[in-house]
Amino acid sequence: MNMNRHKSTGMKICVTFLMSCAVTAVCAQTYPTKPIRLIVSTSAGGPQDILARQLSAYLSESLGKQVVVDNRAGGSGTIGAELVARSAPDGYTMLVSATNFIILPLLVGNVPYDPIRDFSPITLMLTSPNILVVHPSVAATSVKELIALARSQPGKLNYSAGSSGASPHLAGELFKSMAKLDIVHVPYKGTAPALSALVAGQVQLMFSTAIAAVPQIKSGRVRALAVTSAQRSSQDRDLPTIAESGLPGYECGVGYGLVMRAGTPQTIVRVMNSHVLKFLQRPETKASLAAEWSEGIGSSPEQYTQSMKSDIARWSKVIKEAKIRLE
């Protein structure tokens, strides 16, 4: 009697599973059947928005359905992320995720989403490094020399950064932690004033976004020592990485990815992943990324998930050590 009941239950579970698989397969074959919203958690005109608009134009054509960019700025990116976290898990709402999407929950206690629990990663699209630059008066022409100088003058060297908790700030704290240095963070309201302070000699070094630093490097107003990425930039093969210049394992930059609501059928995630990877392989996309000192990645959903988890573990340690907290 019990055996028959167990068999009956097992058959029901099996049939339900097969039906679910069939529905998912059909869903993937017909997806999309309506317009898709691409949420950008910043205002129009920034790098995140520009990338989203290039992607939406390509996807609208390749998918045969309109992909609409929807800017939801505010709350340091939480407004856009929460909107996607609470959307239906049907593949019709996506978020262009930046590094702060992962890091903000480590800096603020009441963020209304969890980057791992609430989202289905599609792909890490690209990364963009920072460049370690110093004022020309600084007696260091390499990372090793800068580390030696900082160690000989504890507490004397200052580095500027824009928004607290943003990539340039964290790059400095990671450098400080790994090299065991006593250098002082001087916050500014944005990259432009932080870089201006360096040019004026008010601070000695900075981990600047590449796109902002390059004009100042070319003019000789600042000196570039290294990039913060794991590999040298294709834009300047002569500029070494910090990792190869005395701090093995050092890596920091801004990454842009694409995510959907957790629970979205993986077949839909795979469809979108395939289209985005084709977008990243286009010559015009590669040229656009190179102009911004960005490197296309195009990871699998699993690789992006692992990257997010690794970043959370690494930055949790740095943020805790530096006692960084945003109100």
Secondary structure, DSSP 8 states (H G I E B T S, - for coil): -HHHHHHHHHHHHHHHHHHHHHHHHHHHHH--SS-EEEEESS-TTSHHHHHHHHHHHHHHHHHSS-EEEEE---GGGHHHHHHHHTS-SSSSEEEEEEHHHHHHHHH-TT-S--TTTSEEEEEEEEEEEEEEEE-TTSS-SSHHHHHHHHHHSTTT-EEEESSTTSHHHHHHHHHHHHHT---EEEE-SSHHHHHHHHHTTSSSEEEEEHHHHHHHHHHTSSEEEEESSSS--TT-TTS-BSGGGT-TT---EEEEEEEEETT--HHHHHHHHHHHHHHHHSHHHHHHHHHTT-EE----HHHHHHHHHHHHHHHHHHHHHHT----
